[in-house]
Structure formats: structure tokens, C-alpha cells
């Protein structure tokens, strides 16, 4: 135990000595090693599956074996089973997992759809058809993969509304939103990220409903589920902005003018205009040119800082997520 602790401390000390660039590349290399290890694990799982090694170990299935004896969570076990079995039919899948162009979750999505169409339509794809299907999912996000699979198999939209009261009086709701409706809800969720960090969709909808009810019946309204008064107002839909208290060491007259400018809050109408024209955080990586694009915790930032005389003209303002806004001022970039 003492040796393990000393080794851990040594590793930690070595990490402190790394530059940002070295740390980044170290993590890239370890992630690549992790993907290679995942490929090897899938090969082992496939071999265990072929030998049915779990049966003499008193496990009824490969799933039980991975969860009860190996220690995977049920979801992790199922993803690995799906990928291992797919890899038996599409050997190229292993290299795609190693280079990161395909993820276990995507392969599991494919397997779920294939099970569904086999059950409902008695359709079973050949190995080369599965290979072509996986190629379409390379380097795609989970949502993009879902859309491709839905279009590929012509899965009908599920539009039936379901509402069920449960034992604890909670209500389970299943509904379908159009693409436009979902975009609006997601936009509201992003704008509420200051007041409701990490909120679920249900929490966002309830919060919006409570705001509307208060506009109709008065500010005293509180739902029975609220445990404390809400401190946020409708202004949360706008970006929160802080006043930078820094000043410069220029001439006294200029410094005085700058202090006056720095105390002027950005008008709500100007904030609204800046947030409305942006597609998210505008922070750009100086080396790669990559733009952050986050739509959560957005703030309005001065391009020319207020302590340097920058004003509240929309042309001197941009949208930043709170993390990059703080990063910019901490690093003066």
C-alpha cells in the first residue's frame, strides 16, 4: 500500500512538471492506448462468447458473466457484447474503434436497431451491409447516428402522447417534439443554464411554466414543490455580465473617463442583440482556429476591455461562455 501511494505521488509530481502542450499530448496518447485496450477486450469477450466460458462458471449468459464476475455496469456490458459480436461479422470494426472513428455506443445503437427490424420486419442484414452501415456512422455524434439510422431503416416517428400517474403521484409523460420545437426548448435550456446548471428537460419546462404563472398571478406565486424562493428573474434569459474593476495607470483624466465607462452596465437591449446574433460562445483557439460554440452559461464580453476604455457598443461586444470569459481575463488573451 505504501509503495502504491509513493508511486501515485511520484506520478502526480511528474504531471506538475509537464507543459500544457506536453500534458495535452500525454492525454492523447493515453486515450489512444485506452482505445487499443478496448479493442483487445472486445476480442477477449468474443472468445469467451465463442467458448461459452460463462456456463461452467454458473452464469446463465455472457451478460451476467460480464456484470457479476467481471464487474461491468449493465449498460457497459451490453455495449461491449454488441460490439464484440458485431466485430465477429465485421472485423474492420476493431481498427475503427482503435482510431476513434466509431464508438461503442454507436455500435450498440446499430445492434439495437437491427434487433428491432429483425423482430418487426424479419429483416436481417448481411455482413457487408452492416459494414456499409457502420461506415456511414464514422465520426458522427450520437444524435447524428440516431438520425442516420432512423432514415436508413425508415423508422416511423412516434407521435403518440402518453401520460401515466405513478404510485408516488409523479406523472410520467412521453411526447414527441418536432425539430423546431426541440430547438426552441434546447435554446431555453441553454439560456437558463446560469439559473439551472445541469437541469433536466423536466426541470427546464417546470421552471418556464412557473415563470409564466408568476407573470399572470403575481410574484408571490410558489409551487408546492419549491423548497426555497427562486432568486433568479426573467433577466436570466439574458447573459449575466460582470463589471471589471481593473483600472489603468494612464493619465488621471483618461483613467477617470475609463472608470466611468467601466461602471456603465450593458443595457439589456444591447445584451439581447449580441446574444441574438451569436450561435454560441465565440472563443477561438489561437492555434487551431476551432470555435467553442457552447450555448450554455453565455455571457456578453467586451472585445476591448472596459478597463482599457472599451465601451458598450455592440461592435465591441461578443458572446462567451462563462468558462472562456474567465479564462480570457485570467490569461489576458
Secondary structure, 3 states (H helix, E strand, C coil): CHHHHHHHHHHHHHHHCCCHHHHHHHHHHHHHHHHHHHHHHHHHHHHHHHHCCCCCCCCCCHHHHHHHHHCCCHHHHHHHHHHHHHHHHCCCHHHHHHHCCCCHHHHHHHHHHHHHHHHHHCCCCCHHHHHHHHHHCCCCCHHHHHHHHHHHCCCCCCCCCEEEECCCCCEEEECCCCHHHHHHHHHHHHHCCCCCCCCCHHHHHHHHHHHHHHHHHCCCCCCCCCCCCCCCCHHHHCCCCCCCCCCCCCCHHHHHHHHHHHCCCCCHHHHHHHHHHCCCCCCECCCCCCECCCCCCEEEEECCCHHHCCCCCHHHEEEEEHHHHHHHHHHCC
